[in-house]
Amino acid sequence: MGVIKLLDKHTAELIAAGEVIERPSSVVKELVENSIDSGAKHVTVEIRNGGITFMRVTDDGCGIAREDIPTAFLRHATSKIQEKKDLDAIGTLGFRGEALASIAAVSKVTLISCGKDESIGTKYEINGSDEADIDDAGCPSGTTFIIRDLFYNVPARMKFLKKDVSEANSVSGVMDRIALSHPEISFTFIRDGRQTLKTAGDGSLKKAILSVFGKDFVSSLIPVDYTHSDIHIRGYISRPVSSRPNRSMQLFFINGRYVKSRTAMAAVEEAYKGSIMTGKFPACVMHMEMDCSTLDVNVHPSKLEVRFTNERPIFDAVYHGVKSALLSGDDRSPIRAEQPQRRELFTKSDDQAMQLRFSQHKTVQKNNAPAETGQTEAENKDEDEEPMIYIPPVSLFSPMTVSDAAVSAAPYTRSIQESKLAEEKFYFNDAAPNIENSDPKEKIAKIFDDEAVPITEHKPNKTYSENVEEVEEAVEDDCGDELQVRFVGEAFATYIILEYGRDTLLFIDKHAAHERLIYERLKRECGKSCGQILLKPVSVTLDKSDYDALMLNLQVMTETGFDIDDFGFGTVVVRSAPQIVEHEDIADTVIEMAGYLAKNKRDIITEKMDWLFKNVACRSAIKAGNRSSERELIELARELAVNPDVRYCPHGRPICFTMTRRELEKRFMRV
């Protein structure tokens, strides 16, 4: 007896339905796309309990004729295409003829429709592909679908559905994208009796974006309108200063269909190169109109992926369109917007014990020589219009010692140290520098009131060898036989250089070191109160999937110091944040966290917390390339010295390495 058998019709339909209908949002997507294809100008979608128990889609399109209604629920029945050649140029959103059959196979469906030429409508009921009833109904022109009890006959699929709020957010995300794809249609979305979306339907894409994402997002947009190789690009892109930490707000539409296109994504990001920093991504809502015969949308049942006969024109059109918009539309340079106002006085650390002062009315003569007799101040000014700056010679070497008893293990904080340094100022006149050295036993105030650490006095007027002798004496007095560490300097505003003992150089990546120290502190304080209330709450606009993930992990965010409230419509309000996160970084930090939580499908709280700590630490650490005071670098090195296990940053990069004197001398061929 043969073992291969033909499946019965019902079983085959249930299997086929799984390719098209995955969750309530899949049902809404298919039905709303049918409404758009029918020529509707107003579409209303209502759901309850995330769409699992009830969904309603109403439109004012052309309707379905009574004799066509039973046929419409048969598999592969469609009015969009008639023959094989129609597949080469599909201009409608739907064409496969599987949506209604798949929906009817896994739910209870009620259809009420009336064609434009009909005087009375039709009510049709079908449950699990079994026709239940067909009768007359009084209704306006258009179509209404009512879907109840999704997956009622497929319990295995039902258990894979998420919570009601997650499914509702997924439906909301679908409605957002559809509303942006067709701004000429008015869309209304009702969620559990509350209207959460209403678009004008007047053809204005900007108004549609405003309805979906709010005015904060709209205020950061630049219009795009460009044509290249018969490809028309229109829409909006974000200003470089409003870039985001992920790609969740990059939306592309081809001939009114939402798609995921790596080609378009790469073109947009290539156009922004040099305008935004690495790790940031632009946002965009971009429509592309092209010949339907140049692309294939019949790649996957979800119809989110498309293939192009030639990707190069697509890339060029998007790239040049975005580049032109950036050159003409961005009137706020990121450099001008972020550059602080210049002050007349620039204070160096008190280790160097000096302050530079710009002289705007007096020229400093070479070697501080007085001006020639008879030469007026005005004449001096004419000879050298730009003021000169006198910088006295300062030694690069400021020794320090490292001792377990003399180093605090508390985390390092830049703001506290800078406020301490600002209390003491040193001035010098234009004639000759007059540097007052601080007390050689001066203490550096540590945060959290820990034991102070002595700093060895540095005297610039002495030779380097004399300073070394005094340092060695001070080391013996303070630390006995412990190893001497001398601060040498900073290279490329990134790497700390220390002379370690007599035969070793130690190089430290200041960003990686500071990042790891903050990360260790966050892990120690996990579950403790580490957030501070913001004077002005920060609102953050998120993609619906990221928004849903964030709402499901509010407790995780609270444990890391973020107090977040739901503001609705995909927006959250941050009311408190960790003290170590700068105010301007709060929004980006929340966006990054939400994006990660949306991608991480496993409910492992420790893994999520670890990533959150790494993210906060990276954003709060000293940035490579930013100049730091000598005192800051010394303090950071000390913190690192009492944490012998800290040798790698949270992302796995090494923090420091050593070079022996012999290795250095080999490079100079001394040995």
Helices and strands as residue ranges (DSSP letters): H 9-20, H 24-37, E 42-48, G 49-51, E 54-59, G 66-68, H 69-72, G 84-89, H 99-105, E 108-114, E 121-127, E 130-137, E 142-148, H 155-158, H 164-181, E 186-191, E 194-198, H 205-213, H 215-218, E 221-228, E 231-238, G 240-242, E 250-254, E 257-259, H 262-271, E 284-289, G 292-294, E 295-296, E 307-308, H 311-329, H 334-338, E 345-347, E 355-357, G 366-368, H 377-383, E 398-401, H 414-422, E 443-444, G 447-449, E 453-454, H 464-479, E 484-491, E 495-500, E 504-509, H 510-524, E 531-541, H 544-552, H 554-559, E 563-568, E 571-578, G 583-585, H 586-599, H 605-620, H 630-641, E 656-660, H 661-667
